[in-house]
């Protein structure tokens, strides 16, 4: 059974940091590209960051330099380190297996003073 489980979301003040985790099971993780998406109420889903099976990464411009995506193939886990958080980063963040319809339920990130 394929399962993606996110964790690490929280409410933080602007300028704060969070580290999101996504644990995958039932997926051939080592050969899969992984991505983090986010969706805020009333807004379209956005691709935040992606990492391929070789470790190459890409980011949406608004998070470049603040967010870092990484993966641990031994733990079947992908991470999103988020620094210098802004109120506009507030959203439901979820991970997905690139090229499939597989995604998790998401974890809520709220940035507010």
C-alpha positions in Angstrom: 0.0 0.0 0.0 1.4 3.3 -1.0 1.5 6.0 1.7 3.0 9.4 2.0 2.9 10.9 5.4 3.9 14.5 6.1 4.8 16.0 9.4 6.4 19.1 10.9 3.8 21.8 10.1 3.1 24.4 12.8 2.4 28.0 13.4 5.5 30.3 13.5 6.2 33.9 13.5 7.6 35.7 10.4 11.3 35.0 10.1 11.0 31.6 11.8 11.9 28.2 10.5 10.3 24.8 10.1 11.4 21.5 8.8 8.8 19.4 7.1 9.2 15.6 6.6 7.5 13.2 4.3 7.8 9.5 4.9 7.1 7.2 2.0 6.1 3.6 2.0 5.1 1.2 -0.8 7.0 3.4 -3.2 10.3 2.6 -5.0 11.7 5.7 -3.3 15.2 5.5 -4.5 14.3 5.9 -8.2 11.4 8.3 -7.6 11.5 12.1 -8.0 9.8 13.8 -5.1 8.2 17.2 -4.8 6.7 19.5 -2.2 3.6 21.4 -3.2 1.5 23.9 -1.3 -2.0 25.2 -1.5 -3.5 28.2 0.3 -7.3 28.8 0.6 -8.6 30.4 -2.6 -5.3 29.9 -4.4 -4.0 27.5 -7.0 -1.6 24.7 -6.0 2.0 25.7 -6.3 5.1 23.5 -6.9 7.5 24.6 -4.1 10.5 22.4 -4.7 11.5 19.1 -6.4 14.3 16.7 -6.1 15.1 13.9 -8.6 16.6 10.5 -7.8 20.1 11.9 -8.4 19.6 14.7 -5.9 19.2 17.6 -8.4 16.8 20.2 -7.1 14.7 23.0 -8.3 12.6 25.7 -6.5 10.0 28.2 -7.3 11.6 31.6 -7.4 9.8 33.0 -4.3 11.4 30.3 -2.0 14.8 30.0 -3.6 17.5 30.8 -1.0 15.1 30.3 1.9 13.9 26.7 1.4 16.0 23.5 0.9 14.6 20.2 -0.3 16.6 17.1 0.5 16.1 13.3 0.7 17.3 10.3 2.7 16.9 7.3 0.5 17.8 5.0 3.4 14.9 6.3 5.4 12.5 6.8 2.4 12.0 10.3 3.5 12.1 13.7 1.8 12.5 16.9 3.7 11.8 20.6 3.3 13.8 23.0 5.4 12.0 26.4 5.4 13.9 29.4 6.8 13.0 33.1 6.9 9.3 32.2 6.6 6.9 34.9 5.5 3.1 35.2 5.9 2.7 34.4 2.2 4.2 31.0 2.9 1.1 30.0 4.8 -0.5 27.0 3.2 -1.2 23.3 3.3 2.1 21.6 2.3 2.1 18.2 0.8 4.6 15.9 -0.8 4.1 13.9 -4.0 5.8 11.4 -6.2 6.7 13.1 -9.4 5.0 11.7 -12.5 2.3 9.9 -10.5 -0.9 10.9 -8.8 0.5 9.9 -5.5 0.4 12.6 -2.8 0.0 12.8 1.0 -2.7 14.5 3.1 -0.5 17.5 3.9 0.7 19.4 6.9 -0.4 22.9 7.7 2.1 25.8 7.9 0.9 29.1 9.3 3.2 32.1 9.4 1.7 34.9 11.5 2.6 37.3 14.2 
